[in-house]
């Protein structure tokens, strides 16, 4: 059986494209030749199966009053169990947690990630019973970001997030990667550009084989 890699994230894992001109199909989702998950699959080869579990708007633990089923904590059990045996879980979350309506600063967002990690470790879906998790800190929102629905303070919280997530990963004995230099588009300063997807796939392709060894 192939090694199962579950990619659990938000719109940047789903592959949302804010700029149709940046997307080969001219739509609002990058295709299978562009998304970082699919590029990672190609780079890792046939011995691995990269499983996409991206949901636009997903948070670590926060229930969203505007959209249902957004808290990762509520769905991580069923997600992992549906893909068992799991060899590696890649979690890239935190951007949506910065929304003003959740009232969470960077430290609180990291606590949410910790709760998610603790839950994921208990799920009996791991191959050999050994949890193997990589936390990817998403790129910070760009200085040009403005979204009235997400609200105020999002940029500052996302910029402050990396050291908190890194500390949580270290404390919980999981792997960590900062994707800060992966390119966002210059329209909404929130979503990865096509180039950003390529950059993230390259970073992960260099790291993941070491985590599966």
Secondary structure in CASP SS format (residue, H / E / C, confidence):
PFRMAT SS
TARGET T0000
AUTHOR 0000-0000-0000
METHOD secondary structure of the structure
MODEL  1
X C 1.00
X C 1.00
X E 1.00
X E 1.00
X E 1.00
X E 1.00
X E 1.00
X E 1.00
X E 1.00
X C 1.00
X H 1.00
X H 1.00
X H 1.00
X H 1.00
X C 1.00
X E 1.00
X C 1.00
X C 1.00
X C 1.00
X H 1.00
X H 1.00
X H 1.00
X C 1.00
X C 1.00
X C 1.00
X C 1.00
X C 1.00
X C 1.00
X E 1.00
X C 1.00
X C 1.00
X C 1.00
X C 1.00
X C 1.00
X C 1.00
X H 1.00
X H 1.00
X H 1.00
X H 1.00
X H 1.00
X H 1.00
X H 1.00
X H 1.00
X H 1.00
X C 1.00
X C 1.00
X C 1.00
X E 1.00
X E 1.00
X E 1.00
X E 1.00
X E 1.00
X E 1.00
X E 1.00
X C 1.00
X C 1.00
X C 1.00
X C 1.00
X E 1.00
X C 1.00
X C 1.00
X C 1.00
X C 1.00
X C 1.00
X C 1.00
X C 1.00
X C 1.00
X C 1.00
X C 1.00
X C 1.00
X E 1.00
X H 1.00
X H 1.00
X H 1.00
X H 1.00
X H 1.00
X H 1.00
X H 1.00
X H 1.00
X H 1.00
X H 1.00
X H 1.00
X C 1.00
X C 1.00
X C 1.00
X E 1.00
X C 1.00
X E 1.00
X E 1.00
X E 1.00
X E 1.00
X E 1.00
X C 1.00
X C 1.00
X C 1.00
X H 1.00
X H 1.00
X H 1.00
X C 1.00
X H 1.00
X H 1.00
X H 1.00
X C 1.00
X C 1.00
X C 1.00
X H 1.00
X H 1.00
X H 1.00
X H 1.00
X H 1.00
X H 1.00
X H 1.00
X H 1.00
X H 1.00
X H 1.00
X H 1.00
X H 1.00
X H 1.00
X H 1.00
X H 1.00
X H 1.00
X H 1.00
X C 1.00
X C 1.00
X C 1.00
X E 1.00
X H 1.00
X H 1.00
X H 1.00
X C 1.00
X C 1.00
X C 1.00
X E 1.00
X E 1.00
X E 1.00
X E 1.00
X E 1.00
X C 1.00
X C 1.00
X C 1.00
X C 1.00
X C 1.00
X C 1.00
X C 1.00
X C 1.00
X C 1.00
X C 1.00
X C 1.00
X C 1.00
X C 1.00
X C 1.00
X C 1.00
X C 1.00
X H 1.00
X H 1.00
X H 1.00
X H 1.00
X H 1.00
X H 1.00
X H 1.00
X H 1.00
X H 1.00
X H 1.00
X H 1.00
X H 1.00
X H 1.00
X H 1.00
X H 1.00
X H 1.00
X H 1.00
X H 1.00
X C 1.00
X C 1.00
X C 1.00
X E 1.00
X E 1.00
X E 1.00
X E 1.00
X C 1.00
X C 1.00
X C 1.00
X C 1.00
X C 1.00
X E 1.00
X C 1.00
X C 1.00
X C 1.00
X C 1.00
X C 1.00
X C 1.00
X C 1.00
X E 1.00
X C 1.00
X H 1.00
X H 1.00
X H 1.00
X H 1.00
X H 1.00
X H 1.00
X H 1.00
X H 1.00
X H 1.00
X H 1.00
X H 1.00
X H 1.00
X H 1.00
X H 1.00
X H 1.00
X H 1.00
X H 1.00
X H 1.00
X H 1.00
X C 1.00
END
